[in-house]
Amino acid sequence: MKNVYLDNNATTGVAPEVVEVMQPFFTELWGNPSSMHYFGGQVARHIEHAREQVASLIGADPSEIVFTSCGTESDNMAVRGALEAAGPHTRLITTRVEHAAVLGPARHYKEHEGEVVELGVDASGQLDPAELRRELAKGPAVVSIMWANNETGVVFPIEELAEITKQAGGVFHTDAVQAVGKLPIDLGKTPIDMLSLSGHKLHAPKGIGVLYVRKGTKLNPFLLGGHQESGRRGGTENVPYIVGLGKACELAGQHLDDEGPRVAALRDRLEEGLLKICPDTSVNGDRVNRLPNTSNISFQFIEGEGILYHMSDAGIAASSGSACTSGSLEPSHVIRAMGIPFTAAHGSIRFSLSRYNTEEEVDYVIETLPPIVTRLRELSPFV
Amino acid sequence: MWDYTDKVMDHFKNPRNVGVVEDPDGVGEVGSLACGDALKLTFKLDDDKRIADAKFQTFGCASAIASSSALTEMIKGMTIDEASEVTNQDIAEFLGGLPEQKMHCSVLGREALEVAIENYHTGKTSKKILEGKVICKCFGITEDEIEHVVRDNKLTTAEQVTNYCKAGGGCGGCVPEIEEIIERIQEELRAAAAPVPAKPRTILETIRLIEETMEREIRPMLQSDGGDIDLIDVDHDRVIIAFRGMCAQCNVAEFTMRDVVQAKLREFVSPDITVEEAKA
């Protein structure tokens, strides 16, 4: 059976080059980088090299890179740490389509008497920068807005939003977990204060993330303890994973220019192929300002879980914004925030590609999926 | 992925009885696109008034499709009375069980069957019989329906109610009301389970009960240690017994008397009983 992996916004395969550079840090170079002996000490410079590799991908200074355990930790550290450092009566401005890693801390802040504003999006998943400006005028705020949406791939005008926030004197954080490695990012040219990224979304392993913190940003540390990461995040460094993430960032930088257009072409081929064959099918979200690898398609009158199981049997891995697959009873909060009718929301499928996908794989999906849709529609009372 | 049984996956991948029965005797439509699952059940009776054919159309996840398919298989050959006894538990059991969060799929099946039978009896074609107050406004679930799943499945938490019929799974605003319904039904069940005050037993009934208790609760324990016990006499609340075998010479017989014999008879016969050993 073929295996076609189109769920790269959930997680990506670890690049072989990454595995290779990590290996020695399990077998030989397992010292503690804080140790006062050569055995540990020699490890420290590998961490610094990785820090440079990450910084280089996003146009930052290496001293502004803080290694964390995952994207969720980075988001928590940014949102909670910035609010804590800012003091009482600071508002948190975010959006209704954020990842749970930001919405969770936002809910926590609200439960502890903090004021939280969630900006809405339109039918294409885009937000209105003027609304952010209006909210910022109401008082001091920490702003956390994702660079690109994990479900639809919709890309927000993040440089503009950061600019608006800085003009109003706010602190700006962006969850760029889905954007890093897929879009060119140059933090030297935007006033973004903090940025989260996650290793396993760009072909490094799970269990490693980064929070970029611009010099001078007021941020209370989240993990208290050791002096590691210049006191910004206690805990012995996860050396092999840090080294792996460094390599993954270097690879992403090398591939960025040619990978984006190539993956986008594959994605468009998939999208157009499916839309042409399957009636009552539509794309969710802004198709222009979008990650090159993501496509979110609604198949009307059927439910996402059934589609996923049948595709899985055919060796195709994707995901769905349907209620059933999330374990909740309502379709994804992103799809609902866009006001997509329930008739389409329950049958939404997300395809997310990577540099490892091929045209042959895409054609296999175009050939395999339409009969599945037809089969499930034959069962549906609404067709 | 969900932990579906092989039978669920079989009915999902190879659904039985898909479609609409021609000229049906009963039609039941429940759920909606907005709710995330919907089922249309149709059946036809034969000359003996048994369900000769049943078909379904379902919008929903794998377990909703499997539950519908299972339902049509289950009710074929049943009389209307037999079919009206089918519970959501029966559907789930037929499939070898469903994940807790997917139990609402089995409830969807039972509801469709209920509506189809109602349609057979009355000719009413209402999509769903909405009786009583709507509690969950997000999914349009009535008080009656919540009571039904709580009773059928002996539910004790609002979270379970959400898993079984979706109520409370949207905005969550109705969770306190659901908890009140659960509490009320629990209270009813507790009242129903409370022992009915017994008529005073005759002396003969008391002796029989003592003998049964000794046979069932006491003798096997003593026999496993090589002993035995005989009932000698009963005088109101005084029970006279004699130890036999190993028990007759046992130096902890006194404890056996109090902690086993007397305790068991107090538990199963009357709390006022005292047990004495027959004088040799």
Interface residues (C-beta under 8 A of the other chain):
Chain A: F301 I302 E303 G304 E305 G306 Y309 H310 S312 D313 S322 A323 C324 T325 G327 S328 L329 E330 P331 F342 T343 H346 E378 L379 S380 P381 F382
Chain B: M1 M9 F12 K13 P15 V18 E29 L33 A34 G36 D37 A38 L39 K40 Q57 T58 F59 G60 C61 A62 S63 A64 I65 Q101 K102 H104 C138 F139 T162 K166 G169 G170
